[in-house]
Amino acid sequence: MFCRNCGSQMADVAAICVNCGTQRGMGDRFCPNCGASTAPGAQYYPSCGLALDQARPKSGKSKIAAGLLAIFLGQFGIHNFYLGYTNRAVTQLLVSILLSWTFVAPLGIWIWAIVEAVKIFQGEIPDADGRPLSD
């Protein structure tokens, strides 16, 4: 597998590219199949002939469901559990529970969840496998 952002080779189980730090599945400048660069506006990768829409299959997870979970239950990290980001979800849940007696921490976590909801609706947050969410 190759990084879609910088074109360097990645391990198949890697969550991020060690060369550029981009999350797996993000970017559209290089083919994940062969690592060849892509011309802007191209419909196929030049080296292997893979169609651009085949290189990035949609996730089975819904963008609307993830966004609504982030808005209504995001303080507890439920949307991150749904998307497969277990570590981030557990962190949100623990911080929310452990610091619930203060005013600032729950407000900060709620803002964090709203920002993630906006990013989900804009399509900036994929599922944990790097696939874009379905509409």
N, C-alpha and C positions, 0 to 999 in steps of 0.2 A: 504494500500500500504506500502511496505517496501523499504528501501534504498538498492540499488543494490551494494553499496560500503561497508557499515558497517552493514547492516541488521536490523537497528532500524526502528521502525514503523514511518511512515510519514503521514501527512494529505494528502488527495487526491488532494487538491489544492496547496500544497506546491511546490515551485519552486526549493528549495534546502533542503537538510537534515539539521536539526538543530543540529544533533549530530556531523556530520563530515564535513559539508559544501559542500558536493558533489551535483552537479546539478542533478535534477530529471532525471532518465533514464540512468545515467552514471554508469559505473562499471559493473562487471560481477561475483562478489564473492558471492552474495546472491540473492535469488529469490524475485522478486517484488510481487509475488502472496502470498507466504507463509512465507518468511523471512528465509528459510533454507539456510545453506551454500552450496556452489557448489564446487565440486572437479575440479581441473584443467583438462581441456580436456573433461569434461562430456558433453553429448548431451542432457540430461534431468535433471531437478531438482529432487533430491532424494525424497522429501516429497510429492509433489503434482503431479509429473509426467509431468509438463509443459515443452515442448521442449524449449531449449535455444533460437532458432530462433523465436519462437512465443512470447517470453517474450519481445522482442525488435522489434516491427514492424517498417518497414521503413516509413519515412515521404513521403508525396506527393510532397515535395519540392526538387528540383534538386541541387545536389552538384555543378554541372558545372555552372548552372545559378547563384547560390549564389556566387561562386568564381569569375565569370566574373563581376558581379555587384560590388563586393568588389574591384576588380582591377580598373575598369573604373569609378565607381561612389561611391566608398567607402568613399571618403572624406566627402560626404554628408550623409552617413549612410544608403544608399538605400538598401544594402544587409541585414542590420539588420531589416529594415522594412519588407523585403521579408521573413526573417526567423521568424518574430514575436517578436523580441526584440525591442519593441517600445521605451522604456525609453532610451536604449543605442543609438538607431537611432536618437532620438530627441536631445540627448546630442551632438552627433557628428555633426548634422546639425547646431545646435545653436552655438557651438564653432567654426565651420567652417565659419559661416556667421558673427558672432560678431568679430572674430579675423582675418578676411580676409585681413585687412590692414597691418598686420605684416607679416614677412617672416617665422618666426619660427613656429607659430601655424599651418598654413596650411601644412607645411612640416611634422610636428609631427602627424597631423591627417592622412596624406597620408601614413606615415609609419605604423600607427596604422591599417589602412585599409589593407595594404599589408600583415602585420602579420596575420590579421584575414583571409585574402584570403588563405594564406598558411595553416592555421589551418583548414579552411573549406575543402580544397583539401585533407588534411591528414585525414579527418573524425573526428577531435577533437571537432568540434562545431556542436551540434545537432540543430534541430529547437527549438522553444520556448517551445514545449511540451516535450522535452527530447528525441525525436525520431531521429535516425540517418538519414541523408539525403540520398535520392536515388541516384544511380550512373547515 
